């Protein structure tokens, strides 16, 4: 009973600090419109940036994929779970982001947690932005390499750490678009440091793929790095702008072959359902031809930022628009007040963000209408004035 009592005490402490999380159950979805517990709401939580998650073309691809391949893969990729459609999806994804080869993973977390350990270990060194996603943080810890965390986007500090390191193998790890701040890493400068110090560069483009770069080809194209991919490992997540699920690592042919041989989160898990790989091929085509959706998204970002220009909205030109509140309780109270008005905006609190920087994380989508955005702006302005 002491163990159970300890859990009760820990849960009570979370509640007292306004850090308890809860799940809301979506009963139906149509674009950004959802129904939760019988209550209609506009979803400003989702990372479905292009509005593809319920796109008819992806639904049809899933149906046809299920008819052709069934549902489960039945085994890991290296046993008997690697289907022709997995192979085709990897080739299409690699071509889309400008790399020689790609490797599919079941989730973005598995990709990040696994590939770092495949690249570096004891005696090596990792250099990571302090605001990297939790999956990158955990991957760095699992690798057991010497970990150096540099201040957010501080290229000078990163350069000094690299210059001081005597490690035989070095790996720089960064998000492209940071998930809680919405800002971009200075990838051109970081890539130059990787070359100067003979380091690998791993870029997690979870929130950039499909959104930034020509034809939505992501961070490498956006920053002009597609021709410099021999030392770059690119991670793309497929449950956000792509509207499907899973992730992939992309890079040179020999780097991807090494990951196939050494990444435990790839080797020791059942392969992604082949029907999802069928969806991914369709999703890449939609992203590549999604300029109209991206234009809508850019217009929404501009609209929101102009409407909330006198609030504590962090600087961001991406669909992630964080409104800093400060106190946990105030962030929760504001999110609850908006939800009562049919506006679903999440309150983000520590440890996801630093202490004292609790915020509303507004996620914009091409699926939103101008009227829905105006409703959100008016509601936030009223709440901030109260």
Phi, psi and omega per residue, in radians:
X1 nan -0.458 3.137
X2 -1.077 -0.674 3.125
X3 -1.111 -0.794 -3.137
X4 -1.141 -0.698 3.097
X5 -1.089 -0.622 3.098
X6 -1.106 -0.684 3.087
X7 -1.114 -0.756 3.117
X8 -1.027 -0.742 -3.138
X9 -1.155 -0.695 3.136
X10 -1.166 -0.707 3.102
X11 -1.136 -0.682 3.110
X12 -1.108 -0.652 3.124
X13 -1.161 -0.699 3.072
X14 -1.060 -0.780 3.140
X15 -1.089 -0.738 -3.130
X16 -1.113 -0.519 -3.139
X17 -1.612 0.138 -3.107
X18 0.996 0.737 -3.137
X19 -2.026 0.135 3.115
X20 -1.274 2.367 3.099
X21 -1.839 2.677 3.075
X22 -2.442 2.687 3.081
X23 -1.704 2.425 2.978
X24 -1.861 2.386 -3.052
X25 -1.686 2.044 3.089
X26 -1.415 2.151 -3.127
X27 -1.605 -0.476 3.063
X28 -2.744 2.764 -3.124
X29 -2.535 2.400 2.981
X30 -2.536 1.757 -3.030
X31 1.117 -2.245 3.121
X32 -1.519 -0.049 3.139
X33 -1.578 2.201 3.124
X34 -2.287 2.831 3.011
X35 -2.120 2.167 -3.108
X36 -2.173 2.071 -3.121
X37 0.907 0.713 3.126
X38 1.372 0.004 -3.077
X39 -1.847 2.110 3.074
X40 -1.192 2.509 3.119
X41 -2.652 2.735 3.021
X42 -1.714 2.201 -3.017
X43 -1.504 1.912 3.009
X44 -1.939 0.434 3.114
X45 -1.805 -0.467 -2.894
X46 -1.293 2.594 3.007
X47 -1.618 0.285 3.112
X48 -1.372 1.201 -2.916
X49 -1.088 -0.586 -3.113
X50 -1.725 0.017 3.141
X51 1.214 0.601 -3.082
X52 -1.679 -0.189 -2.991
X53 -1.047 -0.515 3.071
X54 -2.118 0.515 3.114
X55 -1.144 2.358 -3.128
X56 -0.943 -0.642 -3.117
X57 -1.138 -0.609 3.116
X58 -1.322 -0.630 3.080
X59 -1.072 -0.784 3.125
X60 -1.132 -0.675 3.114
X61 -1.104 -0.679 3.113
X62 -1.129 -0.749 -3.137
X63 -1.112 -0.829 -3.139
X64 -1.156 -0.630 3.107
X65 -1.119 -0.720 3.116
X66 -1.139 -0.695 3.126
X67 -1.122 -0.674 -3.067
X68 -1.432 -0.741 -2.970
X69 -1.931 -0.153 -2.985
X70 1.422 -2.691 -3.069
X71 -1.912 -1.338 -3.067
X72 -1.294 2.655 3.078
X73 -1.324 -0.492 3.032
X74 1.552 -0.258 -3.129
X75 -2.942 3.053 3.058
X76 -1.255 2.871 -3.139
X77 -1.027 -0.618 -3.033
X78 -1.545 0.026 3.044
X79 -1.849 -1.443 3.109
X80 -2.507 0.394 -3.060
X81 -1.813 0.159 -3.110
X82 -1.711 1.861 -3.079
X83 -1.646 2.850 3.117
X84 -1.003 -0.597 -3.116
X85 -1.260 -0.523 3.000
X86 -1.084 -0.806 3.129
X87 -1.048 -0.765 -3.138
X88 -1.152 -0.688 3.132
X89 -1.137 -0.729 3.124
X90 -1.079 -0.745 3.135
X91 -1.141 -0.720 -3.125
X92 -1.166 -0.723 3.137
X93 -1.148 -0.749 3.119
X94 -1.056 -0.775 3.134
X95 -1.104 -0.706 -3.089
X96 -1.089 -0.721 -3.087
X97 -1.664 0.026 3.046
X98 1.428 0.589 3.112
X99 -2.066 2.890 -3.095
X100 -1.302 -0.604 -3.045
X101 -2.682 2.872 3.136
X102 -2.530 2.791 -3.130
X103 -2.366 2.166 -3.111
X104 -1.397 2.477 3.024
X105 -2.194 2.723 -3.107
X106 -1.235 -0.549 3.094
X107 -2.534 2.792 3.055
X108 -1.124 -0.652 3.130
X109 -1.070 -0.740 3.136
X110 -1.144 -0.666 3.114
X111 -1.088 -0.913 -3.096
X112 -1.152 -0.723 -3.111
X113 -1.188 -0.480 -3.047
X114 -1.657 -0.707 -2.985
X115 -1.270 -0.502 3.133
X116 -1.073 -0.780 3.121
X117 -1.146 -0.471 3.109
X118 -1.279 -0.413 -3.085
X119 -1.661 -0.649 -3.084
X120 -2.398 2.775 3.114
X121 -2.708 -2.680 3.141
X122 -0.993 2.398 -3.120
X123 1.556 -0.172 3.099
X124 -1.818 3.106 -3.087
X125 -2.387 2.457 3.087
X126 -2.021 2.405 3.118
X127 -2.129 1.972 -2.951
X128 -2.232 2.404 3.021
X129 -1.086 2.424 -3.073
X130 -1.144 -0.345 -3.140
X131 -1.795 0.312 3.077
X132 -1.021 2.697 3.112
X133 -1.072 2.676 -3.097
X134 -0.980 -0.594 -3.128
X135 -1.153 -0.596 3.068
X136 -1.261 -0.672 3.092
X137 -1.073 -0.824 -3.125
X138 -1.160 -0.680 3.090
X139 -1.062 -0.705 3.115
X140 -1.132 -0.694 3.125
X141 -1.166 -0.707 -3.128
X142 -1.142 -0.506 -3.084
X143 -1.195 -0.418 -3.133
X144 1.118 0.341 3.019
X145 -1.469 2.905 3.061
X146 -1.191 2.166 -3.030
X147 -1.845 2.188 3.060
X148 -2.061 2.133 3.118
X149 -1.885 2.109 -3.112
X150 -1.728 2.651 3.139
X151 -0.973 2.592 -3.021
X152 -0.880 2.094 3.058
X153 1.104 0.302 -3.067
X154 -1.568 1.604 -3.080
X155 -1.181 -0.599 3.106
X156 -1.068 -0.801 3.122
X157 -1.121 -0.702 3.111
X158 -1.069 -0.768 -3.141
X159 -1.069 -0.703 3.128
X160 -1.154 -0.728 3.128
X161 -1.111 -0.731 3.118
X162 -1.113 -0.724 -3.118
X163 -1.141 -0.560 -3.109
X164 -1.423 -0.315 -3.027
X165 -1.358 2.379 3.070
X166 -1.846 0.188 -3.097
X167 -1.095 2.530 -3.141
X168 -1.211 -0.667 3.125
X169 -2.223 2.316 -3.106
X170 -2.109 2.491 3.112
X171 -2.335 2.120 3.017
X172 -1.660 2.309 -3.098
X173 -2.213 2.221 3.115
X174 -2.648 2.584 2.870
X175 -1.194 2.747 2.957
X176 -1.511 -1.090 3.010
X177 -1.798 2.159 -3.072
X178 -1.403 2.268 -2.876
X179 -1.203 -0.412 -3.107
X180 -1.887 -0.235 3.123
X181 -1.939 -0.450 3.109
X182 1.379 0.082 3.138
X183 -1.615 2.924 -3.074
X184 -1.845 2.504 3.026
X185 -1.242 2.574 3.065
X186 -1.343 1.282 -2.934
X187 -1.151 -0.593 3.133
X188 -1.080 -0.766 3.141
X189 -1.209 -0.681 3.120
X190 -1.147 -0.708 3.109
X191 -1.096 -0.647 3.104
X192 -1.130 -0.682 3.086
X193 -1.144 -0.680 3.112
X194 -1.053 -0.726 3.111
X195 -1.169 -0.789 -3.087
X196 -1.111 -0.568 -3.066
X197 -1.919 0.274 3.093
X198 0.880 0.923 -3.108
X199 -2.020 2.687 2.919
X200 -1.290 2.643 3.016
X201 -2.193 2.072 3.104
X202 -1.891 2.126 -3.101
X203 -1.996 2.107 3.049
X204 -1.623 1.857 -3.061
X205 -1.786 0.652 -3.091
X206 -0.947 -0.725 -3.049
X207 -1.799 0.139 3.108
X208 -1.882 -0.612 -3.118
X209 -0.983 2.220 3.128
X210 1.531 -0.283 -3.041
X211 -1.899 -0.820 -3.093
X212 -1.894 2.847 -3.138
X213 1.489 2.739 3.080
X214 -0.989 2.323 -3.083
X215 0.982 0.414 3.124
X216 1.171 0.453 -3.039
X217 -1.328 0.012 2.966
X218 1.682 -2.940 -2.957
X219 -1.135 -0.645 -3.115
X220 -1.096 -0.789 3.120
X221 -1.220 -0.692 -3.127
X222 -1.046 -0.662 -3.068
X223 -1.772 0.102 3.124
X224 1.219 0.591 -3.078
X225 -1.854 0.091 -3.048
X226 -1.112 -0.474 -3.139
X227 -1.501 -0.014 -3.065
X228 -2.090 0.833 -2.988
X229 -1.739 0.100 -3.125
X230 -1.193 -0.547 3.112
X231 -1.889 0.085 -3.111
X232 -1.810 2.345 2.975
X233 -1.927 2.103 -3.060
X234 -1.833 2.256 3.086
X235 -1.965 2.142 3.084
X236 -2.003 2.360 3.120
X237 -1.803 2.427 -2.950
X238 -1.933 0.109 3.123
X239 -1.768 0.146 -3.110
X240 -1.939 -1.830 -3.101
X241 -1.066 -0.539 3.140
X242 -1.227 -0.399 3.052
X243 1.352 0.228 -3.067
X244 -2.056 -1.950 3.127
X245 -2.953 2.820 3.089
X246 1.664 -2.958 -3.117
X247 -2.788 3.022 3.066
X248 -2.603 2.638 2.969
X249 -1.855 2.419 -3.129
X250 -2.365 2.582 3.136
X251 3.093 -2.664 3.115
X252 -1.213 2.795 -3.116
X253 -1.044 -0.754 -3.094
X254 -1.251 -0.577 3.096
X255 -1.155 -0.767 3.135
X256 -1.164 -0.627 3.076
X257 -1.101 -0.692 3.101
X258 -1.099 -0.775 3.139
X259 -1.099 -0.697 3.107
X260 -1.030 -0.656 -3.105
X261 -1.388 -0.448 -2.907
X262 -2.133 -0.206 -3.037
X263 -1.494 1.937 -3.028
X264 -1.128 -0.606 -3.134
X265 -1.294 -0.148 2.996
X266 -1.679 -0.769 -3.032
X267 -1.217 -0.720 -2.946
X268 -1.851 0.761 3.067
X269 -2.604 2.661 3.108
X270 -1.112 2.441 -3.107
X271 -1.126 2.705 3.023
X272 -0.939 2.417 3.070
X273 -0.906 2.301 -3.082
X274 -1.051 -0.482 3.109
X275 -1.101 -0.553 3.095
X276 -1.219 -0.626 3.069
X277 -1.091 -0.639 3.066
X278 -1.080 -0.726 3.103
X279 -1.120 -0.651 -3.091
X280 -1.112 -0.681 3.103
X281 -1.085 -0.747 3.094
X282 -1.154 -0.654 -3.121
X283 -1.150 -0.679 3.109
X284 -1.064 -0.731 3.110
X285 -1.090 -0.721 3.123
X286 -1.154 -0.717 3.109
X287 -1.146 -0.749 -3.113
X288 -1.104 -0.541 -3.137
X289 -1.875 0.486 -3.035
X290 -1.784 0.506 -3.109
X291 -1.050 -0.627 3.136
X292 -1.148 -0.707 3.090
X293 -1.117 -0.755 3.130
X294 -1.146 -0.623 3.091
X295 -1.118 -0.696 3.064
X296 -1.073 -0.738 -3.141
X297 -1.098 -0.762 3.109
X298 -1.069 -0.729 3.118
X299 -1.107 -0.717 3.114
X300 -1.103 -0.751 3.139
X301 -1.041 -0.817 3.137
X302 -1.080 -0.763 3.142
X303 -1.043 -0.846 -3.117
X304 -1.120 -0.792 -3.069
X305 -1.155 -0.634 3.076
X306 -1.199 -0.692 -3.108
X307 -1.225 -0.474 -3.120
X308 -2.030 0.522 -3.034
X309 -1.111 -0.413 -3.115
X310 -1.773 0.354 3.073
X311 -1.910 3.134 -3.139
X312 -1.516 0.897 3.093
X313 -1.407 2.168 -3.132
X314 -1.188 2.712 3.131
X315 -1.208 2.085 -3.130
X316 -2.812 2.322 3.050
X317 -1.878 0.357 -3.132
X318 -1.962 3.030 3.124
X319 -1.129 -0.242 3.113
X320 -1.520 1.959 -3.087
X321 -2.125 1.692 -3.077
X322 -1.523 2.275 3.069
X323 -1.885 1.842 -3.064
X324 -1.279 2.290 3.134
X325 -1.919 -0.742 3.118
X326 1.924 -1.390 -3.087
X327 -1.386 2.473 3.131
X328 -1.017 -0.847 -3.071
X329 -1.077 -0.687 -3.135
X330 -1.183 -0.659 3.108
X331 -1.124 -0.774 3.118
X332 -1.113 -0.762 -3.132
X333 -1.074 -0.724 3.139
X334 -1.181 -0.741 3.109
X335 -1.094 -0.728 3.119
X336 -1.118 -0.704 3.141
X337 -1.119 -0.697 3.102
X338 -1.177 -0.676 -3.133
X339 -1.124 -0.618 3.096
X340 -1.088 -0.408 3.107
X341 -1.652 0.148 3.117
X342 1.449 0.403 -3.138
X343 -2.104 1.971 -3.038
X344 -1.688 1.776 3.128
X345 -2.250 2.199 -3.039
X346 -1.395 2.545 2.969
X347 -1.580 2.086 -3.127
X348 -1.808 2.185 -3.059
X349 -2.252 2.960 3.065
X350 -1.001 2.589 0.129
X351 -1.528 0.068 3.138
X352 -1.086 -0.637 3.071
X353 -2.203 2.833 -3.112
X354 -1.095 2.691 3.079
X355 -0.932 2.404 3.107
X356 1.433 0.066 -3.121
X357 -2.155 0.517 3.070
X358 -0.928 2.561 -3.000
X359 -2.687 2.867 2.872
X360 -1.601 2.256 3.103
X361 -1.818 1.784 -3.128
X362 -1.533 2.102 3.116
X363 -1.908 2.100 -3.100
X364 -1.686 2.652 -3.108
X365 -2.448 2.648 3.019
X366 -1.116 -0.291 3.114
X367 -1.317 -0.310 3.106
X368 -1.245 2.633 3.036
X369 -1.735 2.852 3.086
X370 -1.057 -0.677 -3.128
X371 -1.129 -0.706 3.117
X372 -1.111 -0.686 3.121
X373 -1.156 -0.709 3.132
X374 -1.138 -0.639 3.082
X375 -1.083 -0.764 3.123
X376 -1.106 -0.811 -3.119
X377 -1.026 -0.813 -3.124
X378 -1.104 -0.718 -3.119
X379 -1.159 -0.720 3.128
X380 -1.168 -0.696 3.136
X381 -1.116 -0.705 3.097
X382 -1.111 -0.758 -3.104
X383 -1.152 -0.692 -3.125
X384 -1.228 -0.479 -3.128
X385 -1.422 -0.333 -3.066
X386 -1.249 nan nan
